[in-house]
């Protein structure tokens, strides 16, 4: 039976901030639209760093760094992950579509497909997540090329937005890396 032990930070081969910025990224962007919790914003920065995605786009009333509440959960990822703010999400999504980026909402919606149904031809991709209570607005859903859904088996009909984004992003990274 293998003997497990927790690795120390020096054994994890972590990139420095400078190495991370210069490292190649997965062709995934994450848009946070009208996220009310700065702790959720920070958590998604941390996930974006861990997954090595291209960038994050904050829109609507989503808070932007620097904020101590974001930093508390981001643990410095807000300093390494490329991010930008756009008040109007449709404007930036339109530009991305013209550049060939597939726009995918993460929502429980009519016509959605499982988040596990992605394939390598779906990238580059921008995953759009919305407000913790109201999710994505219908005008944003209409703009999406696809709506992805995480199947759930309990009594609740939603996951925390940062948790859902993490599940979907790491599945996307798995799909990309399995095609490498």
N, C-alpha and C positions, 0 to 999 in steps of 0.2 A: 504494500500500500504506500502511495507517495506521501512524503512528509511535506506539509504545507507550512509556510511561514510568510508573514506579511513583509513585503519589500519596503525598504527605506527609500526615501525620496531620491537619494543618490544612485540607487540601483534601477530606477525606472526609465532611464534614458530620455528624460523629458527634454524638449527643445527649449532653448532660451527664448525670450521675447523676440530678439532679433532673428533667430533662426526660424521661429514660427511665422513671422511676417514674410520672410523670404521663401518659405516652403510652398510647394505646389498645393493647391486647394482642390477639393471636390467641387464639381460644377453645380452647386446648390446655393441658392440664396434663400433667406428666410425673411419674410415681411411680417412685422408685428403691427397690426392695425387696431387702434383704440384699446390697447391693453391698459387696464386701470392700475394693476399692482406693479410697483417698481421692483418688488422681490421676484415676480414672474419674469420681468424684463431681464433682471440680473441672471436668473437661472437659465434663460434662453441664451444669453451671451456665453455663459459657461458651457452649455451644450454645443453651441456653434464652434467654440474653441476646441472642445474635445473631439468633435466630428471633423474639424478642418474644412469648414465650408467657406465659400468665396466671400460672402458678406451678409450683413443684416441690414434691412431697411425698416426704419421706424416711421410710422405714419399716424395721422389723426392726432389724438391727444396722448399717445404713448409717450411717456417720459423719456428723456435722453440723458446720457451721462454728461457731466459728472453729477451724480447724486449718491449720497451715502447709502440709501436704500438699495440702489442698483449694485453698488460696489460690494455690499454685504454678501450678496449671493453670487455675484459674478466672480469674485475672488481675483480680480485683475484682468479678466477676459475682456472687459470693456476697453482695455488699453491695447489689446492685441488683435481683436477681431475688427476687420474693416466694417464700418457702419456709416450710414447716412440717414438724414431725416428728410421726409417729404410730407408736407401737410396733406396733399391730395394723392391718395394711393393710385387712382386710376391713371393719372398722368405718368407716373414712373412705370406702372405696369404696361401702359401703351408703348413706352419706349423699349421696354424689355421684349415685348412681343415682336416689335419690328426687328429686333436683334436676333430673333429665333429662340427666345427663352420660352419654355412651356410654363404656363401659370396654373398652379394647382392649389385650390382651397383645401383646407382641412376642416371638414364639417360633416355633420349628419344631415344629409340632404337627398331629395329625390334625384335619382340618376347618378348617385355617387358610385364609386368603385372601391374595392378594398385597397388600402395603402400597400398591401403586399403584391398588388397586380402591376407594379411598375416594372419596366424593362430598360435596358441600356439606351434605347432610342428615345426615351422620355427626357433626356438631359441635353443641354442645361435646363434647369428647372428652378422656379421660384415657388416656394411653399408659403402660402398666405394663411396666417392664423389671426383670429379675432378676439373680441372682447370676452372676458371670462363668463359673463352672464348671457349676453345676447349673441355671441358667436360672430359669424361673418354676415354682413348685411347683404340683402338680395342683389343690390347693384354691383357689389363685388363678386358675388357668386356668378352673375351673368357674364362677367368679364373673364372667368376662369375657363381654361381649356379642359380641365378635369376637376372634379371634386373627389377628394380621397376621404375615406371613412375608416376608422378603427372600430372593428366589430367588438361589441361589448356583451357580456353574458350575465350581468347582475341586474340589480334593480335600478341603478343610476343610469342616466342616459348621456353622461358626459365624463370626461377626464379633466383634470387641471390642465390648462392650456400649455404650460411649460412641460408637463409630463407627456401630453399628446404630441407636442412638437418634437420632443426627444425620441419618442418611439418612431415617429415617421422619418425623422432625419437619419437615424441610425439604420433603418431599413433601406433608405436611399443610398447611404454609403455602402451597405452590403451589396446592393445591386450593382453599383458602379465598380466596386473592387472585384466582384466576381467576374466581371467582364474584362478585367485588365490582363 
